Amino acid sequence: MEKDTLQKRYLSDNERYADLINGFLFAGRQVVSASQLTDMDTQTGSRRLPGFIRKGRKRHQKYRDLIRKTAFGINFAVIGVENQTEVDYLMPLRVMCYDAGEYEHQAAGHRKTVRKMKGISRAEFLSGFTKNSRLMPCMTLVLFYGEHWDGSRGLHGILDFTDIPGELRNMVNDYRIQLLEIRKLSQTEVFQTDLKQVFDFIRYSNDKKKLRELVEHDPAYREMEEDAYETAAVFTGAKELLEVKKFHEEGGKINMCQALTALIADGRSEGRILGRNEGRMEGQLEEMLRIIRRMSEKGVEAFEIAKLLDKPEDDIEHIIALLESSPEKSNHELVQELMTKQQI
């Protein structure tokens, strides 16, 4: 699944959308709930062309990634989300156009109503907007999944002010973007849904040791929703996690801890199957044995398990044979037996 499609599906859940707003804009304060969000058309408005050039011209349409109308008391705001895996050096202009398009869309709605009113002034009729009409505030959150955003965070950064007098520069409006660099987040505790686990997994994805500690100590990784698991895997380039997903799924939830334990073990640096390092914890060895047992019970061939775990096929066959010959023994007992024989 493409990253853009996956992330749109993941954040389409209003619980996560509200959590993103609360964490991003309000430092975790629970200001917005899922029930206060309303889906909106992702197509933005576009400026109405003058009549003499409008004929035969198609309207230029833009589509946001995600957008919701958000209730605040008796009022509303429109909050959109744009997902970026690469730096877009025109992002300030792009966001400005998205927001302007939304305002134009709202203004078009007012225009239809206002021009049916009686007793309005000529100016109100011509503009399609009364003196007391108001538009809903609109903003766009930019989620960046890459390593480093080196683009401008405002419109001034992409304008050429060479030889432009300072007085004029100060009169040119700067349009700032609201950017969240996920890999540079320092406080993910502000998120209360699995956004925390997904964002943490992404920001630690380049550090195998920290990533292992993360999934082992956070119990939420043992029962992840499928779309959260897939988002974490795809946005970190860990496609192998998608390949082993079916082996770690129970009751509609996926155990990321099991999947990562299976994949993070590197046979080239940690010895033969399940590792020979004396410092490895027995609990980790039992977990690996449990994974092999479950795969075998599902009918997965030894060579497939060996490929998925990046281990020698002979070692996998030996473990499977031991499991089949001693079905009454627990994983702990088998680990002790194998360690005694120095076979793991």
Summary of the structure (lengths in Angstrom):
residues: 344
radius of gyration: 27.4
end to end distance: 37.3
largest distance: 95.2
contacts: 965
relative contact order: 0.08
helix: 50%
strand: 12%
